[in-house]
Amino acid sequence: MTVSGALTRQRRVVLITGASSGIGKACAEFLQGQGYRVYGTSRRAPRAVVETPEGEGYPQGCPLIPLDVTSDESVERGVATVLAREGRLDVVVNNAGFGLAGAVEETTVDEAREQFDTNFFGTLRLCRAVLPTMRQQGGGYILNVSSIAGLIGIPFQALYSASKFAVEGFTEALRLEVAPHGIRVVLVEPGDFRTGFTASRHLARAAHSPAYADRQAKALGVMERDETHGATPESVARLVHRIIRKGSPRLRYAVGPASEKVALALKRLAPSRLFEWGIASYYRVR
Ligand SMILES: NC(=O)c1ccc[n+]([C@@H]2O[C@H](COP(=O)([O-])OP(=O)(O)OC[C@H]3O[C@@H](n4cnc5c(N)ncnc54)[C@H](OP(=O)(O)O)[C@@H]3O)[C@@H](O)[C@H]2O)c1
């Protein structure tokens, strides 16, 4: 029996990292409302997972378990908690992440490591922790939340872009490795959404020199304007729901304002110098 066929007959178990806020929280609440058994994670969740009555909890109706994606031990414990309670895990949404801004020259290697530890190695840790179970079950869905910045290098967010480019390449390859085991691995590529992301953005500690300050401030101003004027993330949640009902989902799903989908199409189709000029002009760094 295929995994999709089997899973439609029972309550599917979903684990979403970074569900205390923004996209993860919207996904948790939406899928919970659609009848899935959803576990969200947060670094700040209380240690004891209490049985959350229907309609209560935060996100609404979901147990929120403590999990820090930068810790092997925390990820293993979090996944074990879900498996001990449910005996299976059907969908994982690797969503936890944050943004690091600042010129490359003014970003330390330690700051870059922190960025990768959450956005890339966090995704790797979760995948490694859930793949044995999904293989034994004969299937599952892994959705890796990338970004439009995982397809287009964004000035003064080079390390954030690099971490999401890494998620893109990793996901493309993993998808091929695990397809014969019935595991579907998919990229979700949001454009700008209004979430906690803007307030949580880290700025490289040394990012203040006059060499970059003016252009960095302009680029960050554009990013923050686009994020704070973006839509709330329910459309990402609806997309995630559509993906996990597909027997054969595509590798990539972009979601966000039409202008960002146009930018992705232009990157594929326009001459590269013209595209680069467009990005530099848009972020006011020329
Ligand atoms: N908003 C956008 O415009 C946008 C665009 C493209 C892509 N994205 C991506 O979407 C994802 C979600 O971002 P968001 O916009 O929803 O931002 P958000 O509102 O700031 O939410 C980020 C979530 O990640 C969690 N998190 C951060 N570091 C973590 C860690 N080390 N371990 C576990 N959880 C961690 C936070 O939980 P705790 O702090 O409670 O642990 C929080 O729930 C990120 O991967 C981001 O790169 C966002």
The ligand as an ORCA input file, in Angstrom:
! r2SCAN-3c Opt
* xyz 0 1
  N       9.037     36.124      6.802
  C       9.586     36.118      5.602
  O       9.482     37.120      4.847
  C      10.346     34.913      5.117
  C      10.693     34.883      3.762
  C      11.380     33.774      3.272
  C      11.688     32.715      4.102
  N      11.346     32.771      5.436
  C      11.726     31.631      6.264
  O      10.587     31.163      6.955
  C      10.994     30.512      8.151
  C      10.137     30.998      9.299
  O      10.392     32.377      9.496
  P       9.253     33.396      9.967
  O       9.174     34.437      8.928
  O       8.025     32.707     10.380
  O      10.021     34.067     11.211
  P       9.651     34.144     12.777
  O       8.271     34.673     12.942
  O      10.784     34.898     13.383
  O       9.675     32.626     13.250
  C      10.881     31.912     13.324
  C      10.666     30.653     14.131
  O      11.909     29.940     14.130
  C      12.183     29.516     15.457
  N      13.623     29.368     15.681
  C      14.599     30.251     15.432
  N      15.792     29.728     15.764
  C      15.551     28.473     16.221
  C      16.360     27.415     16.717
  N      17.697     27.520     16.831
  N      15.772     26.237     17.080
  C      14.444     26.112     16.983
  N      13.599     27.084     16.549
  C      14.167     28.250     16.172
  C      11.523     30.538     16.358
  O      11.117     29.870     17.553
  P      11.643     30.183     19.035
  O      12.305     31.544     19.006
  O      10.395     30.147     19.842
  O      12.571     29.061     19.312
  C      10.283     30.921     15.567
  O       9.189     30.101     15.898
  C      12.496     30.788      8.311
  O      13.223     29.652      7.894
  C      12.725     31.949      7.345
  O      14.045     31.970      6.856
  C      10.673     33.850      5.948
*
